Amino acid sequence: MAFLEVKNLTRIYGKKENQLTALDHVSFSVERGEFVAVTGASGSGKSTLLHLLGTMDDAQDGSVKLEGEDVLGMKEKQKAVFRRRRIGFVFQEYNLVPVLNVEENIQIPVRLDGKQMDREYLAKLLKILGLEERKYHLPEELSGGQKQRVAIGRALANHPSLLLADEPTGNLDHQNGLEVMSLLKNAVEQFSLTLIVVTHDPGIASMADRVITLSDGVIISDAKVKHALSSEIVRNETEGMSQTAPDQEEV
Ligand SMILES: Nc1ncnc2c1ncn2[C@@H]1O[C@H](COP(=O)(O)OP(=O)(O)OP(=O)(O)O)[C@@H](O)[C@H]1O
């Protein structure tokens, strides 16, 4: 059984003459521990797919199974609990609570579950994310990269098995973007997570194990990334050299 199994996923917006098929019978599966980038032109259906994987939307057809559980078939209340406990989200907008400090923001999902966060795990997260010195700071006192690191901490607070990120580096400069992606990648390895990242940026996509490309709601390519070369691209990128498309091998 695959960790994540998507079958014939179809999302149609609007009715009659205003109908738009944002996802058209999309099928793929993801293994536990995989880091998958989803790319494609604007309007190709990337965010729609991520919302469905994250149980934040309903489909007209198809299924999403996470560790064998049919997530789209759940009732709303059940979905909300499943989402909070099993899935971590990172968005382009950091969505931090302005009156809560760094460590309080990170703990939100655990508190929403009526629990206390394990102090040792919180300290570990603050360390990994380079936020130890900032733990009592408010979001307004942080840089964009630091805010996104807090959002990553919040996404990891409940020990999710799946991390979904929608343009997580979209508001960051290139260097901060690469740092945030390295942190996400490290978190995947440290906590045995599965990571799915929607991105426009070929440099970011090249850091993934695999790149799925959408066009008009269908998968037009699903390819593994050759890592020796992709780290070369990231290295060249950080050294300010021109960007090359990641080398990919069709799955
Ligand atoms: N709530 C909605 N109502 C109607 N149409 C929508 C809605 N949300 C998205 N769409 C349409 O569905 C298609 C896919 O949108 P989606 O946001 O998934 O694309 P995307 O690939 O994430 O785009 P971008 O890269 O610009 O964020 C687009 O044509 C969009 O206009």
PDBQT file of the ligand as one rigid body, heavy atoms in Angstrom, charges set to zero:
ROOT
HETATM    1  N1  LIG A 301     -12.741  28.864  -6.166  1.00  0.00    +0.000 N 
HETATM    2  C1  LIG A 301     -12.624  28.828  -7.481  1.00  0.00    +0.000 A 
HETATM    3  N2  LIG A 301     -13.673  29.073  -8.293  1.00  0.00    +0.000 NA
HETATM    4  C2  LIG A 301     -13.570  28.995  -9.638  1.00  0.00    +0.000 A 
HETATM    5  N3  LIG A 301     -12.435  28.694 -10.295  1.00  0.00    +0.000 NA
HETATM    6  C3  LIG A 301     -11.331  28.452  -9.536  1.00  0.00    +0.000 A 
HETATM    7  C4  LIG A 301     -11.375  28.511  -8.117  1.00  0.00    +0.000 A 
HETATM    8  N4  LIG A 301     -10.131  28.217  -7.653  1.00  0.00    +0.000 NA
HETATM    9  C5  LIG A 301      -9.358  27.986  -8.731  1.00  0.00    +0.000 A 
HETATM   10  N5  LIG A 301     -10.082  28.130  -9.872  1.00  0.00    +0.000 N 
HETATM   11  C6  LIG A 301      -9.596  27.930 -11.245  1.00  0.00    +0.000 C 
HETATM   12  O1  LIG A 301      -9.086  26.603 -11.332  1.00  0.00    +0.000 OA
HETATM   13  C7  LIG A 301      -7.891  26.580 -12.133  1.00  0.00    +0.000 C 
HETATM   14  C8  LIG A 301      -6.767  26.001 -11.309  1.00  0.00    +0.000 C 
HETATM   15  O2  LIG A 301      -6.470  26.905 -10.249  1.00  0.00    +0.000 OA
HETATM   16  P1  LIG A 301      -5.285  26.663  -9.213  1.00  0.00    +0.000 P 
HETATM   17  O3  LIG A 301      -5.327  27.780  -8.215  1.00  0.00    +0.000 OA
HETATM   18  O4  LIG A 301      -5.363  25.292  -8.711  1.00  0.00    +0.000 OA
HETATM   19  O5  LIG A 301      -4.011  26.807 -10.176  1.00  0.00    +0.000 OA
HETATM   20  P2  LIG A 301      -2.468  26.962  -9.804  1.00  0.00    +0.000 P 
HETATM   21  O6  LIG A 301      -1.735  26.064 -10.735  1.00  0.00    +0.000 OA
HETATM   22  O7  LIG A 301      -2.270  26.764  -8.352  1.00  0.00    +0.000 OA
HETATM   23  O8  LIG A 301      -2.208  28.482 -10.192  1.00  0.00    +0.000 OA
HETATM   24  P3  LIG A 301      -1.164  29.549  -9.599  1.00  0.00    +0.000 P 
HETATM   25  O9  LIG A 301       0.199  29.020  -9.940  1.00  0.00    +0.000 OA
HETATM   26  O10 LIG A 301      -1.491  30.807 -10.344  1.00  0.00    +0.000 OA
HETATM   27  O11 LIG A 301      -1.420  29.649  -8.121  1.00  0.00    +0.000 OA
HETATM   28  C9  LIG A 301      -7.653  28.019 -12.570  1.00  0.00    +0.000 C 
HETATM   29  O12 LIG A 301      -8.151  28.170 -13.875  1.00  0.00    +0.000 OA
HETATM   30  C10 LIG A 301      -8.439  28.847 -11.585  1.00  0.00    +0.000 C 
HETATM   31  O13 LIG A 301      -8.888  30.053 -12.165  1.00  0.00    +0.000 OA
ENDROOT
TORSDOF 0
